[in-house]
Amino acid sequence: AKQSVTMIGQPTSQFLAATVMRQTPVVSPVDRLWWLEDGWDGGRAERLSKTVLRNACTVWKLVKELTPNDLPRVNPSPDAYVVFSWSDHYPQKELQLSVLDKKKLSCDWVLRGNIGKSSGKCDNTESLKIVLSQYQDFDDGQ
């Protein structure tokens, strides 16, 4: 949806740039997290580490490839990790994936729904693919 912006006293080029920025879709929801500063939550949250953000970018690329029609919400956590949350099918099924601050890819995950709950850790893209596949295969009652 196009946003209407009125900028009084701004040069035309700045006005156009602001309008284009509001209309340009973000390539990845992780992109907006790079700019968070200390205290971004209004409290004591620290900025996210470059390692967490790089790993979150890796996860996003894989998620976009494997679940293009069921993309998650992506949010920062005050505990310095990034949360990918698939909850559109709740309570039938839900997946929460937390990208942790480790040198290599490391995620905690919880999958729950009508037929139970499971959880675990992923430490590489292959194990992440398995979790995403389990989520897709999880009976959502449809």
N, C-alpha and C positions, 0 to 999 in steps of 0.2 A: 504494500500500500504506500502510495506516495505521500510524503509528509509535506505540509505547507510550512514554509519558513519565511518570516519577514525579518530582514536585517536592515536596520536603518543606519546609515552612515558607513556601511561597509563597501569597499570597492567591489565591483561586479565580479572580478575573478575570485575573490574570497567567498562571495555569495554562491557562485556556481560550484566551487569546490565543496562547500558545505552541503549543497543540495545533492551533488553526485555521491558524496560519502554516505548520506542517509539512504540512498537508493541502491547502493552497491551491496550485494549479498556478501556476507563473510564466507570465505572459502572454508574455514574450519571454525567451529565454536571454540576451539582451543586458542585461536589467534587472540581473542579478546583477553585472555588470562595473562598474557605476557606483560601487560601494562599495569597489573595490580601492584600496589605499593604496600609497605607495612601498614597494618591497621585498616586494610581494605574493608573489613567487616564492621567497622566502627568500634572495634575492640582491640584485642591483642594479636590478631592474625598476622603472621609473617607473610611476606611475598613468597610466591611459589618458586622453588629452585629451578634452574635451567634444566637440570636432569629430569625432574618431574614433568616439566613442560615438553621436553623433547620426547620422553616416553609417551606422554599423552598424545602427541602428534602421531607417533607410530601407531598407537592404538586407534586413533581416529581414522587413519588411512585404511587400516585393516577392517574396521567396523563399516566404513563407507563401502568397501569392496564386498564384504560378506553379507551385510544386512542393509542394502541401499533403500529398501522400502520400509524399514523399521529403525530409523535413526534415534539414538538416545538423546536425552538432555545431558548437557555437559556443564558441570559447575565446580567451582573451587571449594575446598573444605578449609575451615579455619585451622585444621590440624596439618596443613601443608601438603595435601594430596589433591588429586583431581578425581571427581566422581562422574562416571558415565551411568546414567539411570534409564532403564527401559521400564516404564510403568504404565504405558498406554493400555495394556491388557490386564491390569490389576483388577480384581484379585485372582483372575485365572492364572496369570503368570507375571513374574517381575524379575528383572536381573539388575543387580547393582554391582558395578565394577569400580574398584578404587585403585588408581595408579599411584604407587608409593614412591618415596624418594630413595631410590637405590641406584647404584651405578648402571645396572642392567635393568631391563624391563622386569617389573615386579608388580603384580596386581593381586588384590584380594577380591573374591567374588562371592555373591550369595544369589542363588536361584531359588525362587519359591513360587508356589502356585497350588492349584487344586489337588495335585497328587503328592505334595510333600515339599521338602526343602533340602537343598544341598549347598555346600559351600566349599571353598578351597583357595588355592593360590595358583597363579600362572607366573612362570618365570621366563617364558619365551613366546614367540608368535605362534608356534605350533600348539602349545597348550591353550593359548587364547582362542585359536580357531576352534578347538574342541569345545570350549565353554560356549562360544557363540553358536556353534552347531547344536549343542544341547538345548540352548534357549530356543532356537528356531524349531526344534523337534518337540519341545515341551508341549504337552497337550493343553491347548488353551480353550478347549470346549467348542471350537468352531468347526 
